[in-house]
Amino acid sequence: MLEKIIQIFKVKNLRTKILFTLGLLIVFRFAAHIPVPGVNLEGLKNFFESNQIFGLLNMFTGGGMENFSVVALGVGPYITSSIIMQLLTMVVPALEKLQKEEGEEGRKKINQITRWATVPLAILQSYAMISLLQKSGQNILPNMDMFQLVSTIITLTAGTIFLMWLGELITEKGIGNGVSLIIFAGIVSGIPLALQQTLVDFNQSKVMEIIIFAVVAIVVIAGIVFITEGQRNIPVQYARRVRGMKMYGGTATHLPLRVNQAGVIPIIFAMSIMLLPGMVANFLVNVNNDLIRTIAKNIADLFNNQLFYGALYFVMVIAFTYFYTSVTFDPKQISEHLQKQGGFVPGIRPGNQTREYLSRTVSRITLTGSLFLGLVAVLPFVMKAFFDIPSLVIGGTGILIVVSVVIETVKQVESEMVMRDYESFY
């Protein structure tokens, strides 16, 4: 491994990309510690410690929310905009045509629309966060006049746009996916503090719990790698074609179907839906109307119930996994494409039978992927129920993102090394 690292840093182009990426991630970490003026940081810290849901969101921003920094929103609005655009390109014919028929230029236009859509989403999310913190009862944000409110919203929105720019710079000139690496850096930045807190609070009665937790963490990481890399290969045979004096086709290949085709997007969808009722209820719990206040309090108490929240979260992750897979994977389109290219699955007739076979196969492997994502999503609740060491738990979703980003980045580094080996032959 050390020899591989030395070999990587001997390649000037790859070394430059890695150092450039690390430099921009350091800039992001500095920005995450620049607080917005006029915020009661002690009350803000108490709010996030007492609210597990917002503590999870704080983890994704690398502590940016807890510090109410200029990048407190992280890249959340940009991710939301990207997901919305991805779904719209499958529903709106004009966007679908733009993506499929115009090639690279079409993708550039869609990316530009995604960037512009990030701005209003960031403004709305900034205002919602400010309103929620003002209603939290922790005296986090004192009474703000219109100028302070507008300037804070502009600052938070600018922070999101800044991170979006950093992410695109990393993708273009660095190594790996920029937005994914920013989320990765935000998650792992909390690990040293969690380890330090665990060591400070350490006592011999917790030794066995820590050992069991470490074993569970290793098993979970191994499971994530196994599921993330797992795929079902559907054999595909191409018929032979004679054109003139030459024969084409007759080759055998396979159609890879990943076990977890949806990635972490179902968890993000489910998290967004799960946060909405609790946020609205906490916002309305202090209104003057007795009926609305009672209903809001009951909803807030219901979503604070760990058993109910975990069970509903698990079910919604499974549902969104099937939904997103059905949107992104179209068996009819793939079967038609295979038929046009003269390809077929051995033992399956082209056309409707191929479509039904692909639908049935995808449905079966999606069950495994959805159950896996659901277990990963509720992992923090399970760990908290069995172990009294919540400071070490960065969350199953966090582990999934960290492992996925590491695998993706390592693959890109390896491809750069392979390309260099090929260039050495010339």
C-alpha positions in Angstrom: 0.0 0.0 0.0 2.8 2.4 0.9 4.5 1.6 -2.4 1.3 2.3 -4.3 1.0 5.7 -2.5 4.6 6.6 -3.4 4.0 5.6 -7.0 0.9 7.8 -7.1 2.8 10.9 -5.9 5.6 10.3 -8.4 3.1 11.1 -11.2 3.2 14.9 -11.5 -0.2 15.3 -13.0 -1.9 13.0 -10.5 0.0 14.6 -7.6 -1.1 18.1 -8.7 -4.7 17.0 -8.8 -4.6 15.4 -5.4 -2.9 18.4 -3.8 -5.4 20.8 -5.5 -8.3 18.7 -4.2 -6.9 18.7 -0.6 -6.3 22.5 -0.8 -9.9 23.2 -1.7 -11.2 20.9 1.0 -9.1 22.8 3.6 -10.7 26.0 2.3 -14.1 24.4 2.9 -13.1 23.4 6.4 -12.0 27.0 7.2 -15.3 28.4 5.9 -17.2 25.9 8.1 -15.8 27.6 11.2 -16.6 31.3 10.2 -19.9 32.0 12.1 -22.6 34.4 10.9 -22.6 37.5 13.2 -25.2 37.9 15.9 -25.8 34.2 16.7 -25.9 32.7 20.2 -23.6 29.8 19.6 -24.1 28.3 23.1 -27.9 28.1 22.6 -27.3 26.8 19.0 -25.1 24.0 20.3 -27.7 23.0 23.0 -30.4 22.9 20.3 -28.4 20.5 18.1 -27.4 18.3 21.0 -31.1 17.9 22.1 -32.4 17.2 18.6 -31.1 14.1 16.9 -32.7 14.9 13.5 -31.0 18.2 13.2 -27.8 16.6 14.6 -27.8 14.3 11.6 -28.2 17.3 9.2 -25.3 19.0 11.1 -23.1 16.0 10.5 -23.6 16.4 6.7 -22.4 20.0 6.8 -19.4 19.2 8.9 -20.5 21.2 11.9 -21.5 24.1 9.7 -25.0 24.2 11.1 -23.9 23.9 14.7 -21.6 26.8 14.3 -24.1 28.6 12.0 -21.3 29.3 9.7 -21.4 31.0 6.3 -21.7 27.5 4.8 -24.3 26.3 7.3 -26.5 25.0 4.5 -23.7 22.9 2.9 -24.4 21.7 -0.6 -27.9 20.6 0.4 -29.8 23.0 -1.9 -27.6 22.0 -4.8 -28.2 18.3 -4.2 -32.0 19.0 -4.0 -31.9 20.9 -7.2 -29.9 18.1 -8.9 -32.4 15.5 -7.8 -35.4 17.6 -9.0 -33.7 18.2 -12.4 -32.9 14.5 -12.7 -36.5 13.6 -12.1 -37.8 16.3 -14.4 -35.6 15.1 -17.3 -37.5 11.8 -17.1 -40.9 13.4 -17.0 -40.7 16.6 -19.1 -40.2 15.8 -22.8 -38.3 19.0 -23.6 -35.7 18.3 -20.9 -35.5 14.6 -21.9 -34.9 15.6 -25.5 -32.3 18.2 -24.3 -30.4 15.4 -22.4 -30.6 12.7 -25.0 -30.4 14.4 -28.4 -28.1 17.3 -27.8 -25.4 15.3 -26.0 -22.7 17.3 -24.2 -24.3 20.7 -25.0 -27.6 19.5 -23.6 -26.0 18.3 -20.4 -24.3 21.7 -20.0 -27.6 23.5 -20.3 -29.2 21.2 -17.7 -26.3 21.7 -15.4 -26.7 25.5 -15.8 -30.4 25.3 -15.0 -29.5 23.2 -11.9 -27.1 25.9 -10.7 -29.8 28.7 -11.2 -32.4 26.6 -9.4 -30.0 26.2 -6.4 -30.3 29.9 -5.6 -34.1 30.1 -4.8 -33.9 26.8 -3.0 -31.0 28.1 -0.9 -33.0 31.3 -0.1 -36.0 29.3 1.0 -33.9 26.9 3.1 -32.1 29.9 4.7 -35.3 31.6 5.7 -36.8 28.3 7.0 -33.7 27.6 9.1 -33.7 31.2 10.6 -37.5 31.0 11.4 -37.1 27.6 13.0 -34.1 28.7 15.2 -36.0 31.8 16.2 -39.0 29.6 17.4 -36.7 27.1 19.1 -36.9 28.8 22.5 -33.1 28.7 23.0 -32.6 32.5 22.2 -30.4 31.5 19.3 -31.2 34.4 17.1 -32.3 37.6 18.8 -35.0 39.8 17.2 -33.7 40.6 13.7 -34.7 43.6 11.7 -35.3 43.4 8.0 -31.7 44.4 7.1 -30.2 41.7 9.4 -32.6 39.0 8.1 -31.9 39.8 4.4 -28.1 40.0 5.0 -28.1 36.6 6.8 -30.1 35.0 4.0 -27.8 36.4 1.4 -24.7 35.2 3.4 -26.1 31.7 3.8 -27.1 31.5 0.1 -23.7 32.8 -1.0 -22.0 30.1 1.2 -23.9 27.4 -0.7 -23.0 28.9 -4.1 -19.4 29.1 -2.9 -19.4 25.4 -2.0 -21.1 24.5 -5.3 -18.2 26.4 -7.1 -15.6 24.6 -5.0 -17.2 21.2 -5.9 -17.2 21.9 -9.6 -13.6 23.1 -9.4 -12.6 19.8 -7.7 -14.5 17.8 -10.3 -13.0 19.7 -13.2 -9.4 20.1 -12.1 -9.0 17.8 -9.1 -9.7 14.1 -8.4 -13.0 12.6 -7.6 -16.5 14.1 -7.5 -16.3 17.5 -5.9 -19.8 17.7 -4.2 -19.4 14.1 -2.9 -15.9 14.9 -1.5 -17.3 18.0 0.3 -19.9 15.9 1.9 -17.3 13.3 2.7 -15.0 15.9 4.3 -17.9 17.3 6.4 -18.7 13.8 7.7 -15.2 12.6 8.6 -14.4 16.0 10.2 -16.5 15.0 13.2 -14.7 11.8 13.8 -11.6 13.2 15.7 -13.8 15.2 18.1 -16.0 12.1 18.7 -12.9 10.0 19.5 -11.6 12.7 21.8 -14.9 12.9 23.6 -15.0 9.1 24.0 -11.5 9.0 25.4 -12.3 11.9 27.8 -15.5 10.1 29.1 -13.8 6.6 29.0 -14.2 4.2 31.9 -13.5 0.5 32.1 -17.2 -0.5 32.2 -17.6 0.6 28.6 -14.6 -1.4 27.2 -16.8 -4.3 26.0 -19.4 -1.9 24.4 -16.6 -0.2 22.5 -15.1 -3.5 21.3 -18.6 -4.7 20.2 -19.2 -1.3 18.5 -15.9 -1.6 16.6 -16.7 -5.1 15.4 -20.2 -3.9 14.3 -18.6 -1.0 12.4 -16.2 -3.2 10.6 -19.0 -5.6 9.6 -21.2 -2.7 8.4 -18.4 -1.2 6.3 -17.7 -4.6 4.8 -21.4 -5.1 4.0 -21.6 -1.6 2.4 -18.6 -2.4 0.2 -20.1 -5.8 -0.7 -23.6 -4.4 -1.6 -22.2 -1.3 -3.3 -19.9 -3.4 -5.6 -22.5 -6.2 -6.0 -24.2 -6.6 -9.4 -26.2 -9.2 -11.3 -24.9 -9.8 -14.8 -27.6 -10.6 -17.3 -26.0 -12.6 -20.3 -26.6 -11.0 -23.7 -25.9 -12.6 -27.0 -25.8 -10.7 -30.3 -27.0 -12.4 -33.5 -24.6 -12.7 -36.4 -25.2 -10.5 -39.4 -23.8 -10.8 -42.9 -23.1 -7.7 -44.8 -21.5 -8.2 -48.2 -18.5 -10.5 -47.7 -18.2 -9.7 -44.0 -19.9 -11.2 -40.9 -20.7 -9.0 -37.9 -22.0 -9.7 -34.4 -22.1 -13.1 -32.8 -20.5 -11.7 -29.6 -21.5 -12.5 -26.1 -21.5 -9.9 -23.3 -23.6 -9.1 -20.2 -25.9 -6.4 -18.9 -24.8 -5.4 -15.4 -27.7 -4.7 -12.9 -26.4 -3.2 -9.7 -27.9 -4.4 -6.4 -28.0 -0.8 -5.1 -28.8 1.1 -8.2 -30.3 4.1 -6.3 -27.3 4.9 -4.2 -28.0 7.1 -1.2 -30.7 9.1 -3.0 -33.7 7.1 -1.4 -32.2 7.9 2.1 -32.0 11.6 1.1 -35.6 11.6 -0.2 -36.9 9.8 2.9 -34.9 12.2 5.2 -36.3 15.2 3.5 -39.9 13.9 3.9 -39.3 12.8 7.5 -37.9 16.2 8.5 -40.9 18.2 7.1 -43.6 17.2 9.6 -41.3 17.7 12.6 -40.0 21.1 11.3 -43.6 22.4 10.7 -44.8 21.1 14.1 -41.9 22.8 15.9 -42.6 25.9 14.0 -46.3 25.9 15.0 -45.9 24.7 18.6 -45.7 28.3 19.9 -48.7 29.8 18.0 -51.6 31.4 19.8 -54.3 29.1 18.5 -54.9 26.3 21.1 -56.0 23.7 18.5 -53.1 24.2 16.2 -50.7 24.2 19.1 -52.1 20.9 20.5 -51.9 19.2 17.1 -48.4 20.5 16.5 -47.3 19.3 19.9 -48.7 15.8 19.3 -47.0 15.6 15.9 -43.7 16.8 17.4 -44.0 14.2 20.2 -44.9 11.4 17.7 -41.8 12.2 15.5 -39.6 12.4 18.6 -40.6 8.8 19.4 -37.5 6.8 18.3 -39.5 3.6 17.6 -42.1 5.3 15.4 -39.5 7.5 13.6 -37.2 4.6 12.9 -40.0 2.3 11.7 -41.4 4.9 9.4 -38.0 5.9 8.2 -37.2 2.3 7.3 -40.4 1.8 5.3 -40.0 5.1 3.4 -36.4 4.3 2.4 -37.6 0.9 0.9 -40.5 2.7 -0.9 -38.2 5.4 -2.3 -35.7 2.8 -3.4 -38.3 1.1 -5.5 -39.6 4.4 -6.8 -36.2 5.8 -7.8 -35.1 2.5 -9.4 -38.3 2.4 -11.4 -37.7 6.0 -12.6 -34.0 5.5 -13.6 -34.2 1.9 -15.0 -36.7 1.4 -17.8 -36.9 -2.3 -18.8 -39.0 -1.5 -21.9 -36.4 0.9 -23.2 -33.6 -1.5 -22.6 -35.4 -4.4 -24.2 -36.2 -2.3 -27.3 -32.6 -1.1 -27.5 -31.3 -4.7 -27.3 -33.8 -5.8 -30.0 -32.7 -3.0 -32.4 -29.1 -4.0 -31.9 -29.8 -7.6 -32.6 -29.2 -8.6 -28.9 -31.2 -11.1 -26.8 -31.0 -12.8 -23.5 -30.4 -16.6 -24.0 -33.6 -18.5 -23.5 -35.8 -15.3 -23.5 -37.6 -14.1 -26.6 -36.9 -10.4 -27.6 -39.6 -7.8 -26.9 -42.2 -8.2 -24.2 -40.7 -11.4 -22.6 -37.3 -9.7 -22.3 -39.0 -6.6 -20.7 -40.9 -8.9 -18.2 -37.7 -10.8 -17.4 -35.7 -7.6 -16.7 -38.6 -6.2 -14.6 -38.8 -9.3 -12.5 -35.0 -9.5 -12.1 -34.7 -5.8 -11.1 -37.6 -6.1 -8.6 -35.9 -9.1 -6.9 -32.4 -7.5 -6.6 -34.0 -4.1 -5.6 -35.6 -5.9 -2.6 -32.1 -6.8 -1.3 -30.8 -3.3 -2.0 -33.8 -1.5 -0.4 -33.6 -3.7 2.8 -29.9 -2.9 3.0 -30.5 0.8 2.6 -33.3 0.7 5.2 -31.0 -1.0 7.7 -28.2 1.4 7.1 -30.6 4.4 7.6 -31.9 3.2 11.0 -28.4 2.0 12.2 -27.9 5.1 14.5 -31.2 4.3 16.3 -30.2 0.6 16.8 -26.7 1.6 18.0 -28.1 4.1 20.4 -30.6 1.6 21.8 -27.9 -1.0 22.5 -24.8 1.1 23.2 -24.4 4.2 25.3 -21.7 5.7 23.1 -23.6 7.9 20.6 -20.6 10.2 20.2 -18.9 7.5 18.1 -21.9 6.9 15.8 -21.6 9.1 12.6 -24.7 7.3 11.3 -25.2 4.5 8.8 -25.9 7.1 6.0 -22.7 8.8 6.8 -20.8 5.5 6.6 -22.5 4.7 3.4 -21.5 8.0 1.8 -17.9 7.8 3.1 -17.4 4.3 1.8 -19.0 5.1 -1.5 -16.9 8.2 -2.0 -13.7 6.4 -1.1 -14.5 3.6 -3.6 -15.3 6.1 -6.4 -12.2 8.2 -5.7 -9.9 5.1 -5.5 -11.3 3.9 -8.9 -10.6 7.3 -10.5 -7.0 7.3 -9.1 -6.5 3.7 -10.5 -7.9 4.8 -13.9 -5.4 7.7 -13.9 -2.6 5.2 -13.2 -3.8 2.8 -15.9 -3.9 5.6 -18.4 -0.4 6.6 -17.5 0.7 3.0 -18.1 -0.9 3.0 -21.5 0.8 6.3 -22.4 4.2 4.8 -21.5 3.9 2.4 -24.5 3.9 5.3 -27.0 
